[in-house]
Amino acid sequence: MPLTRRDFTRRSALTGAGVALAGSVGALASAPGALAAEETTQDGTDALGGAPGYGPLLPDPKGLLALPAGFSYRVLTHSGRTRLESGEFTPSHHDGTAAFEGPRGSTLLVNNHELGGPRAKWAHPVPLTEGLVYDPAASGGCTVVEVRRDGHTAEWVGIAGTATNCAGGSTPWGTWLTCEETEDKAGQNGMTKDHGYVFEVDPHDGRANRAPKPLKALGRYAHEAVVVDPKRGDLYLTEDASGPNGLLYRWTPPHGFRHGRGKLRTLADDAGVLKAPKCFDSGGRFVDDLSRATKIGTVYGVDWVEVPDRDARTVPVREQFDDGDITRARKLEGMWWGDGGVYVVASFARDESPVPHDGQVWFYHPARRTLTLKVLLGVNPDPSRDGAFDGPDNITVSPYGGLVIAEDGDGIQHLFGATERGRTYPIARNELNAGTPEKPSYSEFTGVTFSPDGRTLYANIQTPGIMLAITGPWRRRRH
């Protein structure tokens, strides 16, 4: 049953302004130019007397990745340099990634390649491997990278002929859901099939990936990321779009459906129910956009409104709602399941939104049907200055506590962490300058994820497309 505004208002009054609804996870706060500028210095220590990070980032003599003392990295794949088992170069524009336990102690990584438009546009598109192609005109897809115990790596195509594979999400049954961040239809941008779907990729069984089938039940829109509620079976999905701003979605499976490898492919195109959120504050007032929240710990109640036409045959999904029907957000990006709920990133907001910011991380609690603001990045006044963070994108929950976030902002790009109590700290800095000394340019980080044993942090530099394995003295962070 829906959580009514009256119910949420009453519950908020009983818990004192609603902040107690945040649950056991402490609020994460990070606001360069505001909070974080007071809490975290450039050397990785914090102004509150502790040291939440691993220390200052040390310049890399190779000019690729700055890390704290004691940490090191290894390049696993590099577009245009490393090769697939089939002989072609590793595709470019690495994005969302997940790690799985592989055979004989290996780790399997599924890596998205965010390549849109016709194949001729790119030097290294995903190869059209026989049997694994959805649309032969499309450039994107996924590769699977096997990291063996002896350090050797191998890479092969998991799916091809998809478009703009941005983020995605792993499933409890050991597969990867890759998301197309596009709304191109057949005949648009050189495509021969409709795009804007989610596809399932099995890193363990290449046969399961043959004859790729879009999971149309999850809707057609500019998908970014997806997570699975392992208890209820619901899927949560983000949309990275504007004009109007995109939406968070929840897909509820049909009654009696049981998840498992390949089961989503068996569903009818209209199976289950796809809904978008309608939020209201503790006073029962409707919230039109998540950028309205300007204080860490803000809690919104959530109702869910059914999508009229999930395949967007004539009207994009986000445009099928009138103002007042649903709650929007600009640049809805990465997601991760942890702590009994969903962490959701809104990367930034500008003039198209009610209130500007340089990043939010929300936590949706399925049982309480609440969204709580955990991270807020104030507008970064000087992105060229090291030590400030902006534009969170991909995200993961760290086995050592808190979050690890990939930065896709302006200027200098980092991997950074945030503890449960809100102190931020740098983990890595991209030192690969794609510009000039006078006008430097640094690619975003993507695909941040830990190995199954928690010893290795994997991440990508999107352009040109470099997958990295970072190891070091990981430890549980101080609060």
C-alpha positions in Angstrom: 0.0 0.0 0.0 1.2 3.5 -0.7 2.9 5.6 2.1 0.4 8.5 2.4 1.5 12.0 3.1 -0.5 11.9 6.4 1.3 8.7 7.4 4.7 10.2 6.6 4.0 13.4 8.4 2.8 11.6 11.5 5.8 9.3 11.5 8.2 12.3 11.1 6.6 14.1 14.0 7.0 11.0 16.2 10.7 10.7 15.3 11.6 14.4 15.5 11.8 16.1 12.1 12.3 12.8 10.4 16.1 12.5 10.8 15.8 9.3 12.9 14.3 7.6 9.8 17.8 7.4 8.4 18.4 4.0 10.1 21.7 2.6 11.3 23.9 4.1 8.6 25.3 7.5 9.7 24.7 10.5 7.4 27.6 11.0 5.0 28.4 14.7 4.3 30.8 16.0 1.8 30.6 19.6 0.4 33.6 21.1 -1.2 33.3 24.8 -0.8 31.2 24.2 2.2 31.4 21.2 4.5 34.3 19.3 3.0 36.4 22.4 2.7 36.3 22.5 6.5 36.7 18.8 7.1 39.3 17.6 4.6 42.6 19.2 3.7 44.7 18.6 0.6 47.1 16.3 2.5 44.2 13.9 3.3 43.9 14.8 7.0 40.8 16.6 8.4 40.3 19.7 10.3 38.5 17.8 13.1 41.7 16.3 14.4 41.5 12.9 12.9 42.8 11.5 9.7 40.0 9.8 7.7 42.1 9.1 4.6 45.3 7.2 3.7 47.4 10.4 3.6 48.4 12.7 0.7 48.4 11.5 -2.9 51.9 11.1 -4.3 52.6 12.1 -7.9 53.1 9.2 -10.3 56.4 9.2 -12.1 54.6 7.5 -15.0 52.0 10.3 -15.1 49.0 8.1 -14.8 47.7 7.6 -11.2 48.5 9.4 -8.0 48.0 7.2 -4.9 48.8 7.4 -1.1 52.0 6.0 0.2 52.0 2.2 0.3 49.5 1.8 -2.5 50.2 0.7 -6.0 48.3 0.1 -9.3 48.5 -2.2 -12.2 47.1 -1.6 -15.7 44.8 -4.5 -16.7 43.5 -3.3 -20.0 44.3 -0.3 -22.2 42.3 0.5 -25.3 44.5 0.5 -28.4 47.3 -1.4 -26.6 46.0 -4.6 -25.0 44.2 -7.1 -27.1 41.2 -9.4 -26.8 41.6 -13.2 -27.0 40.1 -12.8 -30.5 43.0 -10.5 -31.5 41.3 -7.1 -31.7 42.3 -4.2 -29.5 40.5 -3.6 -26.2 37.5 -1.3 -26.9 37.6 2.2 -25.7 35.6 4.3 -23.2 35.5 2.0 -20.2 32.5 2.6 -17.9 30.4 0.6 -15.4 32.2 -2.5 -14.0 31.4 -5.3 -11.6 33.7 -8.0 -10.2 32.7 -11.7 -9.7 34.4 -14.8 -8.4 35.8 -16.7 -11.3 37.1 -20.2 -11.7 40.3 -21.4 -10.0 40.6 -18.4 -7.8 40.4 -15.8 -10.6 38.3 -12.7 -10.7 35.9 -11.9 -13.6 35.2 -8.3 -14.4 32.4 -7.2 -16.7 33.3 -3.8 -18.3 30.9 -1.6 -20.1 32.1 0.5 -23.1 30.2 3.7 -23.5 30.3 4.1 -27.3 27.3 5.6 -29.0 26.4 6.2 -32.6 27.7 4.5 -35.7 30.8 2.2 -35.5 32.8 4.4 -37.9 32.9 7.1 -35.3 35.2 5.1 -33.1 38.7 3.7 -33.6 38.1 0.8 -31.2 34.4 -0.2 -31.0 33.3 -3.5 -29.4 34.0 -6.2 -32.0 30.9 -7.8 -33.5 31.5 -11.3 -32.2 29.3 -13.9 -33.9 26.2 -14.7 -31.9 26.7 -11.9 -29.4 25.4 -9.0 -31.5 22.1 -7.1 -30.9 22.4 -4.4 -33.5 25.4 -4.6 -36.0 25.3 -0.8 -36.5 25.9 0.0 -32.8 29.4 0.5 -31.3 29.1 -0.4 -27.7 28.8 -3.4 -25.5 30.7 -5.2 -22.7 33.9 -7.1 -22.4 34.8 -9.7 -19.7 38.2 -9.5 -18.2 39.6 -12.5 -16.3 42.3 -11.7 -13.8 44.0 -15.0 -12.9 45.8 -15.8 -9.6 49.2 -15.7 -11.3 48.5 -12.2 -12.5 47.8 -12.9 -16.1 44.7 -11.4 -17.7 42.5 -12.4 -20.6 39.6 -10.4 -22.2 36.7 -11.3 -24.5 33.4 -9.9 -25.7 30.4 -10.4 -23.5 27.8 -8.6 -25.7 28.2 -6.4 -28.8 25.9 -4.2 -30.9 24.5 -2.2 -28.0 24.8 1.6 -27.6 26.2 3.9 -25.0 26.7 1.3 -22.3 27.1 3.5 -19.4 26.7 2.0 -15.9 24.7 -1.0 -14.9 24.6 -3.3 -11.9 25.5 -6.8 -10.7 22.8 -9.2 -9.6 22.6 -11.5 -6.6 22.7 -14.5 -9.0 26.1 -13.5 -10.4 25.3 -11.7 -13.7 25.7 -8.1 -15.0 22.9 -5.9 -16.2 24.3 -3.4 -18.7 22.4 -0.2 -19.4 22.1 1.7 -22.6 22.2 5.5 -22.0 20.4 6.5 -25.2 16.9 6.8 -26.6 17.8 6.2 -30.2 15.3 4.3 -32.3 15.8 2.3 -35.4 16.6 4.7 -38.2 18.1 7.3 -35.8 21.8 7.9 -35.5 22.5 5.0 -37.9 20.9 2.4 -35.7 18.9 -0.5 -37.2 17.1 -1.4 -33.9 15.6 0.5 -31.1 17.9 1.2 -28.2 17.6 2.4 -24.6 17.3 -0.9 -22.9 18.9 -3.1 -20.3 20.6 -6.4 -21.3 21.9 -9.3 -19.0 25.4 -10.5 -19.4 26.7 -13.7 -17.8 30.4 -13.6 -17.1 30.6 -17.3 -16.3 28.8 -18.7 -19.3 29.3 -17.2 -22.8 26.5 -19.5 -24.2 24.0 -17.6 -22.0 24.8 -14.4 -23.8 24.1 -15.6 -27.3 21.2 -13.9 -29.2 21.1 -10.8 -26.9 17.6 -9.9 -25.9 16.6 -6.5 -24.5 14.8 -6.6 -21.1 11.9 -4.5 -22.3 10.0 -4.9 -19.1 12.5 -2.5 -17.5 11.6 0.3 -19.9 13.2 2.1 -22.7 14.9 5.4 -21.7 18.4 6.8 -21.1 19.4 4.1 -18.5 22.3 4.7 -16.2 22.5 2.2 -13.5 20.4 -0.6 -11.9 20.4 -2.5 -8.6 18.5 -5.5 -7.3 16.8 -5.7 -3.9 17.9 -9.2 -2.9 15.0 -9.7 -0.5 12.0 -8.3 -2.4 13.2 -8.9 -5.9 12.5 -5.3 -7.0 14.9 -3.5 -9.4 15.8 0.2 -9.1 17.0 2.1 -12.1 18.3 5.6 -12.8 17.8 7.8 -15.8 20.5 10.3 -16.9 18.5 12.8 -18.9 17.4 16.4 -19.0 14.7 18.5 -20.6 12.9 17.5 -18.4 15.1 16.0 -15.7 15.3 12.3 -15.5 13.7 9.9 -13.0 14.4 7.1 -10.5 12.4 4.0 -11.3 11.3 0.9 -9.4 10.4 -2.3 -11.3 8.3 -4.8 -9.4 8.3 -8.4 -10.8 5.1 -10.2 -11.5 3.6 -12.3 -8.7 5.3 -15.6 -8.4 8.4 -14.7 -10.4 11.6 -16.0 -9.1 14.9 -14.4 -10.1 17.9 -16.4 -11.4 20.4 -16.6 -14.3 18.6 -15.9 -17.5 15.1 -15.6 -15.9 14.7 -11.9 -16.8 15.0 -12.8 -20.5 11.9 -15.1 -20.2 9.6 -12.3 -19.2 7.0 -10.6 -21.4 7.8 -7.1 -22.5 5.1 -5.7 -20.3 5.8 -8.0 -17.3 5.8 -6.5 -13.8 5.1 -2.9 -13.0 7.5 0.1 -13.7 7.0 3.1 -11.5 8.6 6.5 -10.8 8.8 8.2 -7.4 6.6 11.0 -6.0 8.3 12.5 -2.9 6.9 14.7 -0.1 8.6 16.3 2.9 7.8 15.8 6.6 5.1 18.5 6.3 3.3 16.6 3.5 4.4 19.0 0.8 5.1 17.7 -2.6 8.8 17.8 -3.7 9.2 18.4 -7.4 13.0 17.9 -7.7 15.6 16.3 -5.4 17.8 19.3 -5.7 15.4 21.0 -3.2 17.2 19.2 -0.4 20.0 21.5 0.9 20.7 19.8 4.2 22.4 16.5 5.0 19.8 14.2 6.7 16.9 15.5 4.7 14.3 12.7 4.5 11.5 12.5 2.0 8.6 10.0 1.9 8.1 8.2 -1.3 5.1 7.0 -3.2 5.4 5.3 -6.6 3.5 6.2 -9.7 3.0 3.8 -12.6 4.7 4.6 -16.0 2.0 4.8 -18.7 4.1 3.5 -21.6 7.4 2.0 -20.6 8.6 1.3 -24.1 8.2 5.0 -25.0 6.6 4.3 -28.4 5.7 7.9 -29.0 6.7 9.9 -26.0 9.8 9.5 -23.8 9.0 8.0 -20.5 10.0 11.0 -18.4 7.7 13.3 -20.5 4.7 11.1 -19.9 4.1 12.8 -16.5 2.7 16.2 -15.8 4.3 18.6 -13.3 3.2 17.5 -9.8 2.9 13.8 -10.8 6.5 12.8 -9.9 9.8 13.9 -8.5 12.7 14.5 -10.9 16.5 15.0 -10.5 19.3 16.1 -12.9 22.0 13.6 -13.8 20.9 10.5 -11.9 23.9 8.3 -12.1 25.5 5.4 -10.2 23.7 3.1 -7.7 24.8 0.4 -5.3 22.9 -1.9 -3.0 24.2 -1.9 0.6 23.0 -1.5 4.2 19.6 -2.8 3.4 18.8 -0.2 0.7 19.9 1.7 -2.4 22.5 4.4 -2.7 21.6 6.7 -5.5 23.8 9.4 -7.1 22.6 12.7 -8.5 25.7 14.0 -10.1 25.0 17.8 -10.3 22.3 20.4 -10.8 22.5 23.7 -12.6 20.0 26.2 -14.1 17.6 23.4 -15.2 17.0 22.5 -11.6 15.5 24.5 -8.7 18.7 24.5 -6.6 22.3 24.1 -8.0 24.8 21.7 -6.4 27.8 19.6 -7.5 26.5 16.2 -6.3 24.2 14.3 -4.0 24.1 10.8 -2.8 20.7 9.5 -1.5 19.7 6.4 0.4 16.4 4.7 -0.4 15.1 2.5 2.4 12.6 0.1 0.8 10.8 -0.9 4.1 10.3 2.6 5.2 9.8 4.0 1.7 12.1 7.0 2.5 14.9 8.8 0.6 17.6 10.3 2.9 20.2 12.7 1.7 23.6 11.3 2.7 26.1 13.3 0.7 25.8 16.9 -0.6 28.6 18.5 -2.6 28.3 22.3 -2.8 29.1 24.0 -6.0 32.9 23.8 -6.5 34.2 27.3 -7.0 37.5 26.1 -8.5 37.6 22.7 -10.1 41.2 23.2 -11.1 42.3 23.2 -7.4 43.2 19.8 -6.1 41.5 18.7 -2.9 37.9 19.6 -3.8 35.5 17.0 -5.2 32.5 17.5 -7.5 30.4 15.5 -9.9 30.0 12.0 -8.2 29.2 9.3 -10.7 29.8 5.6 -10.2 29.7 4.5 -6.6 30.4 1.4 -4.5 29.9 0.5 -0.8 33.4 -0.2 0.6 34.0 -3.4 2.6 36.0 -1.1 4.9 33.1 1.1 5.7 31.5 4.1 3.9 31.5 4.7 0.2 34.0 5.0 -2.6 33.0 7.4 -5.4 34.2 8.0 -8.9 34.4 11.7 -9.8 33.1 13.0 -13.2 33.3 16.7 -12.6 35.2 19.6 -13.9 38.9 20.0 -13.7 40.9 17.4 -11.7 39.4 14.0 -11.3 39.6 11.7 -8.3 38.5 8.5 -6.6 37.4 9.6 -3.2 35.9 8.0 -0.1 33.4 9.2 2.5 33.1 7.7 5.9 29.9 6.9 7.7 30.1 10.2 9.6 30.8 12.3 6.6 34.5 12.9 6.4 35.9 12.7 2.8 39.3 11.7 1.7 41.1 11.2 -1.6 42.1 7.7 -2.8 43.4 8.4 -6.3 43.9 11.2 -8.8 44.0 10.9 -12.6 47.3 12.4 -13.8 46.9 11.5 -17.5 46.6 14.9 -19.1 44.7 14.6 -22.4 45.0 18.4 -22.9 48.0 20.7 -22.9 50.2 22.1 -20.1 48.4 25.4 -20.5 44.9 23.9 -20.7 45.0 20.5 -19.0 42.1 18.0 -19.4 41.5 14.9 -17.3 39.1 12.1 -18.0 36.5 11.0 -15.5 36.9 7.8 -13.4 34.3 5.1 -13.9 33.5 1.5 -12.8 34.7 1.7 -9.2 34.2 -1.8 -7.6 36.1 -4.0 -5.1 37.2 -7.6 -5.8 35.1 -10.3 -4.1 37.8 -10.7 -1.4 38.0 -6.9 -0.8 41.7 -6.7 -1.4 41.7 -4.9 -4.8 39.8 -1.8 -5.9 39.2 -1.8 -9.6 38.5 1.5 -11.5 38.7 2.9 -15.0 39.9 6.0 -16.6 37.2 6.4 -19.2 39.2 8.0 -22.0 41.1 6.5 -23.7 39.9 3.4 -21.7 42.2 2.1 -19.0 41.2 -0.5 -16.4 43.3 -0.3 -13.2 43.7 -2.6 -10.2 44.6 -0.7 -7.0 46.1 -2.5 -4.0 47.5 -1.3 -0.7 47.0 -1.2 3.1 43.2 -1.0 3.1 41.7 -0.7 6.5 38.4 0.2 8.2 38.0 3.9 8.2 37.8 6.0 11.3 34.4 7.6 11.6 
